[in-house]
Amino acid sequence: MARINPRDSFQSLRKTITIIGGGLTGLSLAIALRRREVPVILHEAASYPRHRVCGEFISGVSAETLENLGISGQFSDCLHHTSIAWYSKNELLRRNSLPAPAIAISRYLLDDRLQKLAVALGVELHQKSRQRIDPGKSGVVWSAGRKPARGEWIGLKAHLRGIENHSAEKAHLEMHSGPQGYLGITPVENGWSNVCGLFRLDKTIPGKRESLIPAYLRRNGNTVLASAIEDAEWKPASFNAVAGFQLGLQAPLAGLLSLGDSHAIIPPFTGNGMTMAFQSAEIATPHLISYADSNSTWEETCSSINSALSDHFRKRLTASRMIHPLLFQPFSKWLLRHTPIQPVLALIR
Ligand SMILES: Cc1cc2nc3c(=O)[nH]c(=O)nc-3n(C[C@H](O)[C@H](O)[C@H](O)COP(=O)(O)OP(=O)(O)OC[C@H]3O[C@@H](n4cnc5c(N)ncnc54)[C@H](O)[C@@H]3O)c2cc1C
């Protein structure tokens, strides 16, 4: 694909949008804006490719959203998953089909594909470029992910091979739960499975880095899986951990337009955070084009985007905030076994 320079000729009549944070929100927004010839500068604190704490299970995103963002072609060779099995401690509780296939792709591959596409379309990308929050600056979108906060959760992830034999039951997504949290396993590309968990942070749990995954699973009662994970092949450098964040709406900063996880974090069991990242970018795109064309002020643009985000996500954020604590109650086993899946999915999508 020919490279387009964002500062070329007629495009300079349009204002530039500066995006801080090149995760799924920032990258998909940058691509959508460049496809409509808006000049875009993107700052990313890290460099690509890199592993991220994420279940890598994209559920509930429509083909139309991916098409609107101009990124649908990036998923054509991905695995599509249709079954899910829930375990509590070492016991299989249920197996379900998903109402629509979910997409599985590692963030290592997906974010790298998207950054290459963004650059090819003319996004001025600055890697290893950590920016400071500068509220009130016009034309700046903050999509830098979770806002640091005192939080009670730890997210752990790694890519593993050879963990299939811990259970006779085969499903595309396995969710292993217990009183401390839950961990999902899903095949991604090249024979690797992504193993990713969210647990209540517990400093009494022994271990460092990779050994934290089996250690948290043991404390959670998922002992069979913990042993299988210890015996599995680990992809070098794929381990990642994250702590110090809160689920739900993130603390707003006056004068700062926040999208994706910077706006709100939906609990990971929904498998919907990446979908919300794409939908945030889709929602924001027409308003940012209007600003770039000087048809609206920055204040008007932020206000329209914030109210559209709130309308679009309110129901699922409220529902997931209420459902999430139930997963850790003594009666959670009964709920996981008997709750009809379709109505719950309808609430959190
Ligand atoms: C344990 C766990 C499991 C999950 N599992 C799933 C799942 O299976 N399915 C799903 O859909 N979602 C899942 N999610 C949620 C999903 O990962 C996020 O919702 C999604 O990554 C949000 O994308 P984002 O672009 O908003 O933020 P991020 O992906 O976090 O991207 C933010 C980017 O900003 C950069 N950055 C940060 N600070 C700065 C700065 N100051 N300057 C410049 N750049 C900066 C970061 O390096 C990063 O690249 C999970 C989350 C967790 C914690």
The ligand as a Tripos MOL2 file, in Angstrom:
@<TRIPOS>MOLECULE
LIG
   53    58     1     0     0
SMALL
NO_CHARGES

@<TRIPOS>ATOM
      1 C1         -6.8860   -9.6380   32.6960 C.3       1 LIG1
      2 C2         -7.5630   -9.0030   31.5090 C.ar      1 LIG1
      3 C3         -8.1230   -9.8100   30.5320 C.ar      1 LIG1
      4 C4         -8.7830   -9.2400   29.4240 C.ar      1 LIG1
      5 N1         -9.3430  -10.0620   28.5010 N.ar      1 LIG1
      6 C5        -10.0440   -9.5280   27.4740 C.ar      1 LIG1
      7 C6        -10.6590  -10.3660   26.5060 C.ar      1 LIG1
      8 O1        -10.5250  -11.5890   26.4970 O.2       1 LIG1
      9 N2        -11.4060   -9.7820   25.5390 N.ar      1 LIG1
     10 C7        -11.5610   -8.4240   25.4670 C.ar      1 LIG1
     11 O2        -12.2720   -7.9580   24.5650 O.2       1 LIG1
     12 N3        -10.9530   -7.6080   26.3400 N.ar      1 LIG1
     13 C8        -10.2050   -8.1200   27.3400 C.ar      1 LIG1
     14 N4         -9.5790   -7.2910   28.2290 N.ar      1 LIG1
     15 C9         -9.7140   -5.8390   28.0510 C.3       1 LIG1
     16 C10        -8.8670   -5.2980   26.8960 C.3       1 LIG1
     17 O3         -7.5320   -5.7250   27.0130 O.3       1 LIG1
     18 C11        -8.9160   -3.7670   26.9330 C.3       1 LIG1
     19 O4        -10.2470   -3.3490   27.0800 O.3       1 LIG1
     20 C12        -8.3400   -3.1480   25.6550 C.3       1 LIG1
     21 O5         -6.9770   -3.4980   25.5550 O.3       1 LIG1
     22 C13        -8.4790   -1.6320   25.7130 C.3       1 LIG1
     23 O6         -7.7720   -1.0510   24.6410 O.3       1 LIG1
     24 P1         -7.1960    0.4330   24.7920 P.3       1 LIG1
     25 O7         -6.5580    0.7400   23.5040 O.co2     1 LIG1
     26 O8         -8.2610    1.3310   25.3090 O.co2     1 LIG1
     27 O9         -6.0900    0.3340   25.9340 O.3       1 LIG1
     28 P2         -4.7220   -0.4540   25.8910 P.3       1 LIG1
     29 O10        -4.8090   -1.6650   25.0490 O.co2     1 LIG1
     30 O11        -4.2990   -0.6000   27.3210 O.co2     1 LIG1
     31 O12        -3.7120    0.5320   25.1450 O.3       1 LIG1
     32 C14        -3.2270    1.6980   25.7550 C.3       1 LIG1
     33 C15        -1.8860    2.0530   25.1040 C.3       1 LIG1
     34 O13        -1.4570    3.3200   25.5700 O.3       1 LIG1
     35 C16        -0.0520    3.2810   25.8170 C.3       1 LIG1
     36 N5          0.2290    4.3250   26.8200 N.ar      1 LIG1
     37 C17        -0.0300    4.2870   28.1440 C.ar      1 LIG1
     38 N6          0.3400    5.4610   28.7110 N.ar      1 LIG1
     39 C18         0.8320    6.2380   27.7160 C.ar      1 LIG1
     40 C19         1.3610    7.5490   27.6790 C.ar      1 LIG1
     41 N7          1.4410    8.2950   28.7750 N.pl3     1 LIG1
     42 N8          1.7940    8.0610   26.4930 N.ar      1 LIG1
     43 C20         1.7100    7.3000   25.3610 C.ar      1 LIG1
     44 N9          1.2110    6.0450   25.3510 N.ar      1 LIG1
     45 C21         0.7690    5.5160   26.4990 C.ar      1 LIG1
     46 C22         0.1930    1.8590   26.3050 C.3       1 LIG1
     47 O14         1.5430    1.4830   26.1080 O.3       1 LIG1
     48 C23        -0.7840    1.0670   25.4420 C.3       1 LIG1
     49 O15        -0.1910    0.5980   24.2530 O.3       1 LIG1
     50 C24        -8.8820   -7.8280   29.3170 C.ar      1 LIG1
     51 C25        -8.2940   -7.0180   30.2940 C.ar      1 LIG1
     52 C26        -7.6350   -7.5900   31.3800 C.ar      1 LIG1
     53 C27        -7.0130   -6.6920   32.4250 C.3       1 LIG1
@<TRIPOS>BOND
     1     1     2 1
     2     2     3 ar
     3     2    52 ar
     4     3     4 ar
     5     4     5 ar
     6     4    50 ar
     7     5     6 ar
     8     6     7 ar
     9     6    13 1
    10     7     8 2
    11     7     9 ar
    12     9    10 ar
    13    10    11 2
    14    10    12 ar
    15    12    13 ar
    16    13    14 ar
    17    14    15 1
    18    14    50 ar
    19    15    16 1
    20    16    17 1
    21    16    18 1
    22    18    19 1
    23    18    20 1
    24    20    21 1
    25    20    22 1
    26    22    23 1
    27    23    24 1
    28    24    25 2
    29    24    26 1
    30    24    27 1
    31    27    28 1
    32    28    29 2
    33    28    30 1
    34    28    31 1
    35    31    32 1
    36    32    33 1
    37    33    34 1
    38    33    48 1
    39    34    35 1
    40    35    36 1
    41    35    46 1
    42    36    37 ar
    43    36    45 ar
    44    37    38 ar
    45    38    39 ar
    46    39    40 ar
    47    39    45 ar
    48    40    41 1
    49    40    42 ar
    50    42    43 ar
    51    43    44 ar
    52    44    45 ar
    53    46    47 1
    54    46    48 1
    55    48    49 1
    56    50    51 ar
    57    51    52 ar
    58    52    53 1
@<TRIPOS>SUBSTRUCTURE
     1 LIG1         1 GROUP 0 **** ****
